[in-house]
Amino acid sequence: MNSAHRLPAILLLCSAALLPACGSRITTGLIIPDGGIAEGRVLGAEPVVMLRNHGPETVDASVEDRTGRVFFARLGAGAAIRRNYEGPVRMTIQNKGLEQADFRVEAREADGVELKLLPMQ
């Protein structure tokens, strides 16, 4: 490979290594059945987290940041909240309704997002 081809390849590798630091966006979601509970984490020092409920059921969300502060929100169908947190962040989302809820977590300035449905009891 001559030097004319190496430079673009090196620039691509360097830019790929910087992607997480450039404010990349991570989105994940799941369907929370009626009576179901989901737990999740957002990794990173100061993530910007958006919680979005596509419905049809209302969900209750609690988010705890690194300092131990807890933020509560009730999200109806179509509702969303966005907030900057001191990360990492832990969250619990509960569907107390009679129908499922299509729930999404979007994070910017984050190193990773995890979201899982807890086993029904």
C-alpha positions as CSV (number, residue, x, y, z in Angstrom):
1,M,0.0,0.0,0.0
2,N,1.5,3.3,-1.0
3,S,1.5,6.4,1.2
4,A,-1.4,8.0,-0.7
5,H,-3.7,5.2,0.4
6,R,-2.4,5.0,4.0
7,L,-3.3,8.6,4.9
8,P,-7.0,8.2,4.3
9,A,-7.0,4.9,6.2
10,I,-5.2,6.4,9.1
11,L,-7.6,9.4,9.2
12,L,-10.6,7.0,9.2
13,L,-9.2,5.0,12.1
14,C,-8.5,8.2,14.1
15,S,-12.0,9.6,13.5
16,A,-13.6,6.2,14.5
17,A,-11.6,6.2,17.7
18,L,-13.0,9.7,18.6
19,L,-16.7,8.9,17.8
20,P,-17.7,8.2,21.4
21,A,-16.2,11.5,22.5
22,C,-18.0,13.4,19.8
23,G,-21.4,13.2,21.3
24,S,-22.6,10.0,19.6
25,R,-26.2,9.0,20.2
26,I,-27.2,5.6,21.6
27,T,-30.9,4.5,21.4
28,T,-32.4,1.3,22.8
29,G,-35.9,0.2,23.7
30,L,-38.3,-2.5,24.6
31,I,-41.9,-3.4,25.1
32,I,-42.9,-3.4,28.7
33,P,-45.9,-5.7,29.3
34,D,-48.8,-4.7,31.6
35,G,-47.5,-4.9,35.2
36,G,-43.9,-5.2,33.9
37,I,-40.7,-3.6,35.2
38,A,-37.6,-2.7,33.3
39,E,-34.2,-1.7,34.7
40,G,-31.4,0.1,32.9
41,R,-28.2,2.0,33.1
42,V,-26.6,4.8,31.2
43,L,-22.8,4.9,31.4
44,G,-20.8,8.0,31.1
45,A,-19.6,11.0,33.2
46,E,-22.4,13.5,32.1
47,P,-24.9,11.8,29.8
48,V,-27.9,13.6,28.4
49,V,-30.7,11.1,28.7
50,M,-34.1,11.1,27.0
51,L,-36.8,8.8,28.1
52,R,-39.7,8.4,25.6
53,N,-42.9,6.4,25.9
54,H,-44.6,5.5,22.6
55,G,-47.5,4.0,24.6
56,P,-50.2,3.1,24.6
57,E,-49.9,2.7,28.4
58,T,-48.5,5.2,30.9
59,V,-45.2,4.3,32.7
60,D,-43.6,5.5,35.9
61,A,-39.8,6.1,35.7
62,S,-37.3,6.8,38.4
63,V,-33.7,7.8,37.5
64,E,-30.9,7.9,40.1
65,D,-27.6,9.7,39.2
66,R,-24.1,9.2,40.6
67,T,-24.7,11.5,43.6
68,G,-27.8,9.5,44.7
69,R,-30.3,12.1,43.6
70,V,-33.5,10.4,42.3
71,F,-35.8,11.9,39.7
72,F,-39.3,10.7,39.2
73,A,-41.5,11.1,36.1
74,R,-44.8,9.7,34.9
75,L,-44.9,9.4,31.1
76,G,-48.1,9.1,29.2
77,A,-48.3,7.8,25.7
78,G,-46.2,10.0,23.4
79,A,-44.5,11.8,26.3
80,A,-40.7,12.3,26.6
81,I,-38.3,13.9,29.1
82,R,-34.7,14.9,28.6
83,R,-32.2,15.8,31.3
84,N,-28.5,16.0,31.9
85,Y,-27.3,13.7,34.7
86,E,-24.1,13.1,36.7
87,G,-23.3,9.6,35.5
88,P,-23.5,6.8,35.6
89,V,-27.2,6.6,35.8
90,R,-29.6,3.8,37.0
91,M,-33.2,3.8,36.1
92,T,-36.4,1.8,36.8
93,I,-39.4,1.9,34.5
94,Q,-42.7,0.4,35.7
95,N,-45.9,-0.2,33.7
96,K,-48.8,-0.3,36.1
97,G,-51.4,-0.2,33.4
98,L,-53.5,-2.9,31.6
99,E,-51.7,-2.6,28.2
100,Q,-48.1,-2.8,27.0
101,A,-45.9,0.2,26.7
102,D,-43.3,0.7,23.9
103,F,-40.4,2.5,25.8
104,R,-37.2,4.0,24.5
105,V,-34.0,5.4,26.1
106,E,-31.8,7.7,24.1
107,A,-28.5,8.9,25.4
108,R,-25.9,11.4,24.2
109,E,-22.4,11.9,25.6
110,A,-22.8,8.4,26.9
111,D,-20.4,5.4,26.9
112,G,-23.2,2.8,26.8
113,V,-26.9,2.1,27.5
114,E,-28.4,-1.1,29.0
115,L,-32.1,-1.8,29.3
116,K,-33.6,-5.1,30.3
117,L,-37.0,-6.4,31.3
118,L,-37.2,-8.0,34.8
119,P,-38.9,-11.4,35.1
120,M,-42.6,-11.2,35.9
121,Q,-43.5,-12.6,39.4
